[in-house]
Amino acid sequence: MKMKKKPTHLKIVKPAVDPELEEAKAILRPMAEGKRSLCPRPSSPAPAVKQQRKYATFFMLDHDILSALGRALNYPALVLLSEIDRLAYMTHKNPVRLTNATVRQLGISRQEKIRGLQRLQKIGAITVEFRRPQTALVTWTNLTREDWLRAKAKT
């Protein structure tokens, strides 16, 4: 049997790689593989009344990964929240100044910044003091679980 030559007029083209999307896929891949189900199937009927947690739960997530997820999912408010938290942590100050230059480095326009800050302020996650000649002063409020549930019920 004769071996066929590879055609010289055809070329293999590699798809363009988006590093932010790849980071988001790497985070979500274990869930999709079944290690942790995105929507668990109930094995038995759920109890009629769900018990409320008596303690707060926390998780740690790298700000860069959270920003990459926000950009990959097209959620500028998530990117802004991650940056506000990072600035408050790094500077040990609350409120922080959120400049347009900082936001531009994150890939968010000035209009997206304003809309994102207004949405976050509406649910009570932050308070914003807009100063016309200066940058916005943003205060990260660290709401409790009950505050979040009340804000969610209002929307």
C-alpha positions in Angstrom: 0.0 0.0 0.0 1.4 3.4 -1.1 1.7 6.2 1.5 0.0 9.4 0.4 1.9 12.7 0.5 0.6 15.5 2.6 -1.1 18.1 0.5 1.1 21.2 0.3 -1.7 23.6 -0.6 -3.5 23.1 2.7 -2.4 24.6 5.9 -3.4 23.8 9.5 -4.6 27.0 11.2 -4.6 27.2 14.9 -7.5 29.0 16.6 -6.7 32.3 18.3 -6.2 31.9 22.1 -7.8 34.3 24.5 -5.8 34.0 27.8 -8.6 35.4 29.9 -11.1 33.0 28.5 -8.6 30.1 29.0 -8.3 31.1 32.7 -12.0 31.1 33.1 -12.3 27.7 31.4 -9.5 26.3 33.7 -11.5 27.4 36.7 -14.8 26.1 35.5 -13.4 22.8 33.9 -13.5 20.8 37.2 -17.2 21.6 37.6 -18.0 20.5 34.0 -16.1 17.3 34.4 -18.3 16.3 37.3 -15.9 16.9 40.2 -18.3 19.5 41.4 -21.7 19.6 39.7 -23.0 23.0 38.5 -26.6 21.9 39.1 -26.8 19.1 41.6 -29.5 16.5 41.2 -31.5 16.0 44.3 -31.4 12.4 45.5 -34.2 12.9 47.9 -36.9 15.6 48.3 -35.6 18.8 49.7 -36.7 19.8 53.2 -39.6 22.2 53.3 -37.7 24.8 55.3 -34.0 25.6 54.5 -32.0 26.3 57.6 -30.2 29.6 57.7 -26.4 29.5 58.4 -25.6 31.0 61.8 -22.1 32.0 60.7 -20.6 33.8 57.7 -18.7 31.8 55.1 -15.8 33.1 53.1 -13.7 32.0 50.1 -10.5 33.3 48.8 -10.1 34.0 45.1 -7.3 35.8 43.3 -8.2 39.2 42.1 -6.7 38.6 38.7 -8.7 35.4 38.2 -11.9 37.2 39.3 -11.2 40.1 36.9 -10.5 37.6 34.1 -13.8 35.9 34.8 -15.6 39.2 34.8 -14.1 40.1 31.5 -14.8 36.7 30.0 -18.4 36.8 31.1 -18.7 40.5 30.1 -19.6 41.7 33.6 -17.8 45.0 34.1 -19.3 45.4 37.6 -17.6 42.2 38.8 -14.2 43.5 37.4 -14.8 46.8 39.2 -15.7 45.1 42.5 -12.6 43.0 42.3 -10.4 46.1 41.6 -12.1 48.0 44.5 -11.4 45.2 46.9 -7.8 44.9 45.7 -7.2 48.6 46.1 -8.7 48.6 49.6 -6.5 45.7 50.6 -3.3 47.0 49.1 -3.6 50.6 50.3 -5.3 49.8 53.7 -7.7 52.6 53.0 -11.4 52.7 52.6 -12.6 54.7 50.6 -10.3 54.4 47.6 -9.9 56.5 44.5 -10.9 54.7 41.3 -9.4 56.6 38.4 -10.3 56.3 34.8 -6.6 55.3 34.0 -6.9 52.4 36.4 -10.1 51.3 34.9 -8.8 51.6 31.4 -6.0 49.2 32.2 -8.7 46.7 33.2 -10.3 47.0 29.8 -13.3 48.9 30.9 -14.5 52.2 29.4 -15.4 55.3 31.4 -19.1 54.8 30.7 -19.0 51.1 31.8 -17.3 52.3 34.9 -20.1 54.7 35.8 -22.8 52.2 35.0 -21.0 49.5 37.0 -20.5 51.7 40.0 -24.2 52.8 39.9 -25.3 49.2 39.8 -23.1 48.2 42.7 -24.3 51.3 44.7 -27.9 50.4 44.0 -27.5 46.9 45.6 -25.6 48.4 48.5 -22.2 46.8 47.9 -20.4 50.2 47.7 -21.0 53.8 48.3 -19.7 56.3 45.7 -19.0 60.0 46.0 -18.6 61.4 42.5 -16.4 64.5 42.4 -16.5 66.3 39.1 -12.9 67.6 38.7 -11.5 64.7 40.7 -11.9 60.9 40.6 -14.7 59.0 42.3 -14.3 58.0 46.0 -15.5 54.5 46.4 -16.2 52.9 49.8 -16.4 49.1 50.0 -19.2 48.4 52.5 -18.7 44.7 53.4 -22.4 43.9 53.8 -23.6 41.0 55.9 -25.5 38.1 54.4 -28.9 39.5 55.6 -28.1 42.9 53.9 -27.4 41.1 50.6 -30.6 39.1 50.8 -32.6 42.3 51.5 -30.9 44.0 48.5 -31.6 41.0 46.3 -35.2 41.0 47.3 -35.6 44.6 46.3 -34.3 44.1 42.7 
